[in-house]
Structure formats: C-alpha cells, structure tokens
Amino acid sequence: MRCVRGATAHALPDRLSLRWTRNLGRPEPAFDCHFRLCADQSYEPVAAGGLVFVPSNTEDSVTAYDLADGARAATVSWAAICW
C-alpha cells in the first residue's frame, strides 16, 4: 500500500458540496508549538475504505466515521490498551 499525504489517484468532481460536519473540539497539544514538536496541534484525518479515521489527543482514541453521512462507525481507545 502506497501512502501519500494530501494526494489521491481519483479525480474530484467539478462541483463539490459539504455533506456533513463534526465538532471535534480543540486539540490539546502535548507540547507548546516547537518546530519539531507540533504534530499534534491539529487533527490529521485519514480516509480509506469509505471511512475517515480521526485520531484524538484529547480522548486518546481513534474514531472512524462513515464518509457518506458522518455516522460514527467505531472508536478505539488507546487508554484501554496502554496503561
């Protein structure tokens, strides 16, 4: 599997429209913004297989949402796995 940030092999439609939104709250960075330590300053979702995966540093989890309607598909909590 080849992963490229911000790229797709698929063409976008001529006309885009907003389908759904989510208020995820403001991220809580682990460090003050430093040029090497500001990777958690914002959300960085990944889309694959009809889902969008959103990591959360406020809930120590990753949540998957359905791309079509924004319904929550699953949440995995890292707090339950790593203690």
N, C-alpha and C positions, 0 to 999 in steps of 0.2 A: 504494500500500500504506500503510495506516494503522498506525502502531506506538504502542501504549500500554503503558507499563510496569506490570506486575503485573495485567493485565486480559485477559479473553477474552470473546468473544461466545458461547461454548459453555457449557452448563450442566454442572456437576460431578455425578457420580453420588452417590446418597445415601450409599453406603458406599465409602470409599477404602481402598486397600491398597498396601503397599510392593511394588514389582515388582523393583527392583534398586538397588544402591548402587555407588559408586565412591569409592575413597580417592584423592583428587587431591593430597594433601599440603597443606602450609601455604603460602599465597601469600607472596611476598617483595615487599612494597611498595617502590616507588622512593623514597618519602619517608616520614619519620615522620608520623604522623597529624596533619594540619593541616586545619582545617575546609574548606579549598579544595583540598587535595591528597590526599584519602584515598579516591579512587575505586578504587584497586587493592588495598584492604585485604581483599577477599573475592572469590570467584568470582561472576560475574553471567551465568548461562547464559541462552540464548535458544532457545525451541522453535519450530520451523517445519517443515512438510512431513514429519512423522514422525521428525524428528531433534531432538536437543538439542545446541546448539553451545556449547562451553565454552572461553573464552579462558584462557590460562595465562601469567602473567608470570614464572613460573619456567622455562618451556621456550620462551618467545617463540613461541607457537603457538596455533592454534585447533583443537580436536578436536571432531568430530561423533560422537555416539553414537545408536544406534537407540533410540527411545523405548520400544519393546516389550520389548526384552531387555537393553539396555545395551551391546550389542556395539559396539566401535569401528568406525565406518564410514569415517572419513578423518581425517587430520591434515595441516594446512598449517603449515609452519614459516616464521615471518617472518624468521628469521636467514638462511635461504637466499635470500629475496627482497631483503632490505635489508642490505647490508653496507658 
